[in-house]
Amino acid sequence: MAKIIKRVIDGLEPGAIVTDSEIRGFVARRLPSGLVSYGFRYRNQAGRQRWLPLGIHGSITPDEARGLAKRAAGDVAHGRDPQAERAGARAVATNTVDVVLDGYLTRSVKARDLSSADEIAKTFARNIRPRIGDRSVYTLGRQDIIDLLDVIEDESGPVAADRALDYLRAAFNWYAIRDPRFNSPIIRGMARTRPKERARSRILDDDELRAVWAALDQMPPRYAAFVRTLLLSGQRRDEVRCARWEEITGNTWTIPRSRFKGKRDHTIPLVPAIEAQLAKASSRRSGLIFSNDGNRPIGGLSTLKRKLETAVAANRGKRLPQWQLHDLRRTARTLMSRAGVSSDVAERVIGHAMPGVRGIYDRFEYAEAKREALERLAALVERILHPDAGRGVFSETPCLE
């Protein structure tokens, strides 16, 4: 024990440590590297010993280190914990919203293999990161969240705002468990809609189907084939959009579990009506089907959808009530029931998980039943498009080899 001054520091051997004789807990030690580290040792309110680094000799002087130690001793005397406060300040500076979202995606969403992982990541990238990504999560308040939701609602609608709110709430709750210093600024009552209001029931009636199908003739052929395949197959938008030729064997298309929302392989029999659309989408037999180069899926869907709606409005003299591409999946499911397809088979076609014990033990693929269901769907669509014609648009559609 000695007063920590330069002469004492210069005489320290590697591994040696000296405790200051005036300020209890103030120490200096010579590291194996030859550097001298200043620090302050103390016990917090719980009686646990703590070490507060004060700096390296050369970057600060013994007197400067003494001043820091004296201030830390005063904090401890008043019941504070300098090490915890410093860690908290560091967390405020480094734990931005982006950092928390990255951790949540890696350690929670992807670790649990959530089927909504891609949608969550896209929502973060589109609506949250650009606006508050660089903010410390510790400085966010309720008003910041309200302002964020206002912007999302104005740009993309209340449902998009609520989706972003749900995903952000989950991320913040995950982080609050890991860091007790963090309190989520999200509270009940921030949602812009009610769950019942978010549940969609929109389907396109026969007149609307005819209007959309006809307007697709004015759209790029690949996009037209994409939209028509959505209706004729009843599959989800991105499951069709990212379809690859390698997923097709004979006249069966298998969506791998890595791309299917249900996290299992899902087979779709390719009836002639669907095969015709795939052939129109791409003459290649490898890579992505709905793609300009086989490597990247068709993009600009929002822009193309607006152009399609404009074409529909120009043809019929008025716009259709608001609709989404996903509504075609609901329409396909409804049309299958209308065509006499059993509920069980129709649900299997669109890939819904069967409930209860049946969903666990019944692993039969129902390939022929699903094929018949899709043929009935195609035939009904043909009759809707050409109610007065003896022959329809699918009468002479070539099959893929």
Backbone hydrogen bonds, N-H to C=O, Kabsch-Sander energy under -0.5 kcal/mol:
donor,donor_aa,acceptor,acceptor_aa,energy
2,A,19,T,-2.1
5,I,3,K,-1.0
9,I,5,I,-2.3
10,D,6,K,-2.9
11,G,7,R,-1.0
12,L,9,I,-1.6
15,G,30,R,-2.7
16,A,13,E,-2.5
18,V,28,A,-3.0
20,D,26,F,-3.4
24,R,22,E,-0.7
26,F,23,I,-1.9
27,V,25,G,-0.5
27,V,39,G,-2.6
28,A,18,V,-2.2
29,R,37,S,-2.1
30,R,16,A,-2.6
31,L,29,R,-0.7
31,L,35,L,-3.4
34,G,31,L,-2.4
37,S,29,R,-2.7
37,S,35,L,-0.5
38,Y,55,G,-3.0
39,G,27,V,-2.3
40,F,52,L,-1.8
41,R,25,G,-2.7
42,Y,50,R,-1.9
44,N,48,R,-2.4
47,G,44,N,-2.1
50,R,42,Y,-3.4
52,L,40,F,-2.5
54,L,38,Y,-2.6
55,G,38,Y,-1.1
57,H,36,V,-3.1
58,G,60,I,-1.8
59,S,56,I,-1.9
60,I,56,I,-1.4
65,A,61,T,-2.5
66,R,62,P,-2.3
67,G,63,D,-2.2
68,L,64,E,-1.9
69,A,65,A,-2.4
70,K,66,R,-2.5
71,R,67,G,-1.9
72,A,68,L,-2.4
73,A,69,A,-2.5
74,G,70,K,-1.8
75,D,71,R,-2.0
76,V,72,A,-2.4
77,A,73,A,-2.2
78,H,74,G,-1.2
78,H,75,D,-0.5
79,G,76,V,-2.0
80,R,75,D,-2.6
85,E,81,D,-2.4
86,R,82,P,-2.3
87,A,83,Q,-2.6
88,G,84,A,-2.4
89,A,85,E,-2.4
90,R,86,R,-2.4
91,A,87,A,-2.3
92,V,88,G,-2.3
93,A,89,A,-1.8
94,T,90,R,-2.1
95,N,91,A,-3.0
96,T,94,T,-1.8
97,V,135,R,-2.4
98,D,133,G,-2.6
100,V,96,T,-2.2
101,L,97,V,-2.8
102,D,98,D,-2.5
103,G,99,V,-2.2
104,Y,100,V,-2.6
105,L,101,L,-2.6
106,T,102,D,-2.2
107,R,103,G,-3.0
108,S,104,Y,-1.9
109,V,104,Y,-2.2
110,K,105,L,-3.0
112,R,108,S,-1.7
113,D,110,K,-1.0
114,L,109,V,-2.0
117,A,114,L,-1.6
120,I,116,S,-2.6
121,A,117,A,-2.4
122,K,118,D,-2.4
123,T,119,E,-2.3
124,F,120,I,-2.4
125,A,121,A,-2.4
126,R,122,K,-2.5
127,N,123,T,-2.6
128,I,123,T,-0.7
128,I,124,F,-1.3
129,R,124,F,-3.2
131,R,128,I,-1.0
132,I,128,I,-2.7
133,G,128,I,-0.6
133,G,129,R,-1.8
135,R,132,I,-1.7
137,V,95,N,-2.2
139,T,136,S,-1.3
140,L,136,S,-0.5
145,I,141,G,-1.5
146,I,142,R,-2.6
147,D,143,Q,-2.7
148,L,144,D,-2.1
149,L,145,I,-2.6
150,D,146,I,-2.3
151,V,147,D,-2.0
152,I,148,L,-2.2
153,E,149,L,-2.8
154,D,150,D,-2.4
155,E,151,V,-2.1
156,S,152,I,-3.4
157,G,152,I,-0.7
157,G,153,E,-1.6
161,A,157,G,-1.6
162,D,158,P,-2.3
163,R,159,V,-2.2
164,A,160,A,-2.3
165,L,161,A,-2.2
166,D,162,D,-2.5
167,Y,163,R,-2.2
168,L,164,A,-2.5
169,R,165,L,-2.7
170,A,166,D,-1.9
171,A,167,Y,-1.9
172,F,168,L,-2.6
173,N,169,R,-2.6
174,W,170,A,-2.1
175,Y,171,A,-2.0
176,A,172,F,-2.4
177,I,173,N,-1.4
178,R,174,W,-1.0
179,D,175,Y,-1.9
182,F,179,D,-2.0
190,M,187,I,-1.0
197,E,194,R,-0.9
198,R,194,R,-1.4
199,A,195,P,-1.2
209,L,205,D,-2.6
210,R,206,D,-2.4
211,A,207,D,-2.1
212,V,208,E,-2.7
213,W,209,L,-2.7
214,A,210,R,-2.2
215,A,211,A,-2.1
216,L,212,V,-1.7
217,D,214,A,-1.3
218,Q,215,A,-1.9
219,M,216,L,-1.4
224,A,220,P,-2.4
225,A,221,P,-2.5
226,F,222,R,-1.9
227,V,223,Y,-2.5
228,R,224,A,-2.3
229,T,225,A,-2.1
230,L,226,F,-1.8
231,L,227,V,-1.5
232,L,228,R,-2.5
233,S,229,T,-2.1
234,G,230,L,-1.9
240,V,236,R,-1.8
241,R,237,R,-3.0
242,C,238,D,-1.8
243,A,240,V,-1.9
245,W,287,G,-2.6
247,E,244,R,-1.6
248,I,245,W,-1.9
249,T,247,E,-0.5
249,T,252,T,-2.7
252,T,249,T,-1.4
253,W,268,I,-2.6
254,T,247,E,-2.5
254,T,252,T,-0.5
255,I,253,W,-0.6
255,I,266,H,-3.3
259,R,256,P,-2.1
260,F,256,P,-1.3
263,K,260,F,-2.2
266,H,255,I,-2.5
268,I,253,W,-3.3
270,L,251,N,-3.2
271,V,269,P,-1.1
274,I,271,V,-0.9
275,E,271,V,-2.3
276,A,272,P,-2.3
277,Q,273,A,-1.1
278,L,274,I,-2.1
279,A,275,E,-2.3
280,K,276,A,-1.6
281,A,277,Q,-1.6
282,S,278,L,-1.6
288,L,294,G,-2.3
289,I,243,A,-2.6
291,S,289,I,-1.5
292,N,296,R,-0.5
298,I,290,F,-2.5
304,L,300,G,-2.6
305,K,301,L,-2.6
306,R,302,S,-2.0
307,K,303,T,-2.1
308,L,304,L,-2.4
309,E,305,K,-2.4
310,T,306,R,-2.1
311,A,307,K,-2.2
312,V,308,L,-2.5
313,A,309,E,-2.5
314,A,310,T,-2.3
315,N,311,A,-2.0
316,R,312,V,-2.3
317,G,313,A,-1.7
327,D,324,Q,-1.2
328,L,325,L,-1.7
329,R,325,L,-0.5
329,R,326,H,-0.9
330,R,326,H,-1.2
331,T,327,D,-2.3
332,A,328,L,-2.7
333,R,329,R,-2.1
334,T,330,R,-2.1
335,L,331,T,-2.8
336,M,332,A,-2.1
337,S,333,R,-1.5
338,R,334,T,-2.1
339,A,335,L,-1.8
340,G,337,S,-1.5
341,V,336,M,-2.7
346,A,342,S,-2.5
347,E,343,S,-2.4
348,R,344,D,-1.8
349,V,345,V,-2.2
350,I,346,A,-1.9
351,G,347,E,-0.6
352,H,347,E,-2.2
358,R,355,P,-0.5
359,G,355,P,-1.0
359,G,356,G,-0.5
360,I,356,G,-0.8
360,I,357,V,-0.7
361,Y,357,V,-2.6
362,D,358,R,-2.4
363,R,361,Y,-1.2
370,K,366,Y,-2.6
371,R,367,A,-2.3
372,E,368,E,-2.4
373,A,369,A,-2.0
374,L,370,K,-2.4
375,E,371,R,-2.1
376,R,372,E,-2.4
377,L,373,A,-2.3
378,A,374,L,-2.5
379,A,375,E,-2.4
380,L,376,R,-2.4
381,V,377,L,-2.5
382,E,378,A,-2.3
383,R,379,A,-2.1
384,I,380,L,-2.3
385,L,381,V,-2.6
386,H,382,E,-2.2
389,A,386,H,-1.0
395,S,392,G,-1.6
397,T,394,F,-0.9
